[in-house]
Structure formats: C-alpha cells, structure tokens
C-alpha cells in the first residue's frame, strides 16, 4: 500500500544451516522433529519456520534480534537453537567462517529480491529500473549474483 517495487535483481529463497558435527542427521526440513529453528527478526524465514512448527515438523522458533544473526550461528554449536533459516546467498556467506556449520538445504521458498521506493516517487523507481537494466545488460548483476 505504501511502496512500489522495481524489477527483481535476485531471485532467491530460504535455506537451512546446521552444525553437522552436533546434528549430522539433519539434512532437510524433514529432519526437524523436536528441534528449534533460529530466525532473524523481521526476516521472511519467520513465517516459514512458524508454519513448520504449526505442522508439527519442528518444536519451536527462536527469534534473534536483527543485529544478532551471528549469535544464532554460534548457538548452533551450543544448542541455543538447532538450525538457522535465512536467504540462501546470505546464509552461505555467514556460515563460511563457522567450523562444522553448513547449509544443508536450499530452495525452501522462492523470493523476488527488489528495491522498494515510496509510491509517490515513481520518478526514482524509473531511474532505478533503467540503471538496473544497464547493470543487467553489461553483466554486472550477473557477476554480483555469482
């Protein structure tokens, strides 16, 4: 009701990370019985995690403050949470320095990632869309996605 979105610059989805040393049997959302899912406050992973709990596929959801997502990854090794759910490209980068933690499942959702502007600022949206088209055409967005 308040924003207009440009064309998506990335199509991604939620993914699942786990400490495979502590929980080697967890390879997908089908292995979450009795476990707690860590999510970042305000993240699109929250409704997915809540739905898994409602379906009885997971025990609960632990919500981390927006700035505390790295704490969630540390909690994977201590049992503060059992798995973490977040957008795949972000989670893949976040787990790199954490020994034993890996992304075990991707594609839990399909999400169009785009720039939003106030409805009243269609001129800005047009400028963003033109610039984005240029970045797509010259291969810059492709390189960034990789």
Secondary structure, DSSP 8 states (H G I E B T S, - for coil): --EEE---SEEE-EEEEEETTT-TT--SGGG-TT-EEEEETT-THHHHHHHHHHTTSSSEEEEE-GGGHHHHHHHHHHTS-SEEEEEHHHHHHHHTTSTTEEEEE--S--EEE--EEETT-HHHHHHHHHHHHHHHHTTHHHHHH-
